[in-house]
Amino acid sequence: MSTTTSPVDGSTGAGTAREIGIAVLGMGNVGAEVVRILRDNADDLRSRVGAPLALRGVAVRDLARPRDIDSALLTDDPAALVARDDVDIVVELMGGIDPARALIGTALLNGKSVVTANKALLAEYTGELATAAAGAKVDLYFEAAVAGAIPVIRPLMQSLAGDTVERVAGIVNGTTNYILSAMDETGADYADTLAEAGRLGYAEADPTADVEGYDAAAKAAILASIAFHTRVTAADVHREGISSITAADLVSAKKFDCTIKLLAICERVRSADGRQRVSARVYPTLIPHHHPLATVNGAFNAVVVEAENAGRLMFYGQGAGGSPTASAVLGDLVMAARNKVHGGRGPLESTYASLPVAPIDDVLTRYYVSMRVADRPGVLAQVAGEFSKRSVSIAAVRQEGAGDDARLILVTHRAPDRYQSECVAALEDMDAVIKVSSVLRLEGTDD
Amino acid sequence: MSTTTSPVDGSTGAGTAREIGIAVLGMGNVGAEVVRILRDNADDLRSRVGAPLALRGVAVRDLARPRDIDSALLTDDPAALVARDDVDIVVELMGGIDPARALIGTALLNGKSVVTANKALLAEYTGELATAAAGAKVDLYFEAAVAGAIPVIRPLMQSLAGDTVERVAGIVNGTTNYILSAMDETGADYADTLAEAGRLGYAEADPTADVEGYDAAAKAAILASIAFHTRVTAADVHREGISSITAADLVSAKKFDCTIKLLAICERVRSADGRQRVSARVYPTLIPHHHPLATVNGAFNAVVVEAENAGRLMFYGQGAGGSPTASAVLGDLVMAARNKVHGGRGPLESTYASLPVAPIDDVLTRYYVSMRVADRPGVLAQVAGEFSKRSVSIAAVRQEGAGDDARLILVTHRAPDRYQSECVAALEDMDAVIKVSSVLRLEGTDD
């Protein structure tokens, strides 16, 4: 650290290796933090890479907006920035499919490594991008796309490269976890809690991508692809959001010693005949209070990985925010830059296993069903009959209230989701059942 | 997966890249699992590496012992095995300094990559080994040396490569965690619990390395070296074991809403003048029940990492055992083999920061002190006086018992450890203090 290189202005210290040129696309929360860290930690980063990181430019949509950066580095022409000969690595933080897809594709084809946090893009086009990266022998890193600062992609791809992953289950969306934690704590209903989350900056003006599970589904697709060496896209992920969760559901979950979390679940589904498929799904889930994911509250994320030899691992930390996400981006950036200096490259997606995707119907799940029923003898027997008819066994039943407010809440054992949902459909047709008010799945138990 | 290569017998499938030759040194719990996985998962491993992994031989001490392996692969001459031209990667699982040190050194100098789980060796000789690896441009990987299956080394070295780690605190020894968890749960004393741990296979016949903290100290040295880009050896680690912890300490800890864990703590110590040093230390520690490490029980391990931008991360899983440790070894092996196929190499130790090690005296700690005192007025004032004299402020006091069993238990706020220990020494000289029965530190609070 004897020389005083500033990678932001592009000057080189004496006696160091050639600079590694960086282009940053997008200067929102994360981009601004990446630019700040490149500047503030320049000396450390150079020592770790073995060469100075030189920021060549930052592409933004609005050049007029004041930003904490030398304005000469700003451009509104990302394609021209990516095309520069002195750019070795492109950091894509714009989000969205277009123009990110074309910009990254061009960068890779031209031998530039890419670091991206773009989960929506990756959930659709990892195949296309990884092919381009493999052809050009460059890196495509995306640790920041799932669970913010928490190392999940690299551990799955590298640390577990010699193991067989059976299951990945995680809380990977901070907005929904904030809402569900707050509802559980305060007893408030969904709409009020969502509004409060918006006021506090935990929910966006249009919260659809978060609350309807699209964000988590994109992450599930990325995680499943890596974990099972199989290409899984967002369309392969069964998705249900949290907008129909009520305060009553959380109260009721508590009576079963559970809380409710929006989980992304990626599972290796093994048939009796030894055939393997993969399941990827996102839905609100009852999990027991003693489960490690039950205590992950607020905007935190956590991912549980179960592998044949490693057993159960858990990764926990901040899943969003400028600095945490920038930390993950910078880790990837340093590794990509090291590879530019020393040769070699990290692993790309590997899809050799090409396992088929199992539809949700075939997946073994447990159901939690809450319904308003007629307050008369024989209702439970009738309800139970619908389940036993389909070989779905009931684990626990609770009868609450009386008269107009008589309710029946039941939890089933594991059975194919198809039969579980058929049971619920049959209940909805029963005279004795006034209304099926809530249907949720239950995870994190061994039954 | 169309060809049927068996890397164990060394034959090559058609149309694949050249084999990557593997030598395994040591066939204990972990070595046997590594050999099994190399055989059982051969097809998957080949797909992930891009070439078959061919086991060239396994060095063992006792050739006569029956083992689940083709006996033609066994040898009692590890040096000859390592020297074979068709060995590309050496997996060292013998443990101990000699002959592992020379074998690994020779392997690296001859251009072979090395995967090792040998924490004792790494805690002393990482510098020498990393220099050899850098010279030969090969890999030296050691994920399995710390916290078994839990990815900690790779996340610290790679995922956090662009961040500034402030602190690493972990439960990294399963034996001591088993003992402390069992004492906390059953109320049994140390000697009985240690004996029970021995019977159950959680403690070795000579448990010294575990219970006196040597194992944890080696891991702390490895973690601190990586986290702070500074060479830290086992001798730099302040070390205290758990053999003096009593059942009464755990009861007493509970009254402060705490449990006791043996923690390995690596910290960036910042002086008021901006000077940075590192502290690495291992000692039994009171931590509050709400702290994420407090719920890590039995033989599980967990490591909490705090970084400037990432914030607080936690990694949790199985810290020991044949299969979990083998999972970590195999992850390293696949990555090292990939680099043999594709070129390039992973990062080695980086010691550019070369921060000085802060002695424990200078580190800010909190103390928990339990003492038998004379049952007369004024004792508390006298005791408190010794603390205030050294500017150590008292956070909480509890007086218990009466007469011959009168006890005073106090917890201090943060102050340099030197002053805390001076206070305790002064108490021991006080007439009113009959016996200082227990002195522990407290972590995991912000005070």
Interface residues (C-beta under 8 A of the other chain):
Chain A: M1 E33 I37 N41 D44 L45 S47 R48 E143 A149 I150 P151 R154 P155 Q158 S159 L160 A161 G162 D163 T164 H229 P292 A307 E308 N309 A310 G311 R312 L313 M314 F315 Y316 G317 Q318 S323 P324 A326 S327 A328 V329 L330 G331 D332 L333 V334 M335 R338 N339 H342 G343 G344 R345 P347 S350 Y352 A353
Chain B: M1 E33 I37 N41 D44 L45 S47 R48 K137 E143 A149 I150 P151 R154 P155 Q158 S159 L160 A161 G162 D163 T164 H229 P292 A307 E308 N309 A310 G311 R312 L313 M314 F315 Y316 G317 Q318 S323 P324 A326 S327 A328 V329 L330 G331 D332 L333 V334 M335 R338 N339 H342 G343 G344 R345 P347 S350 Y352 A353
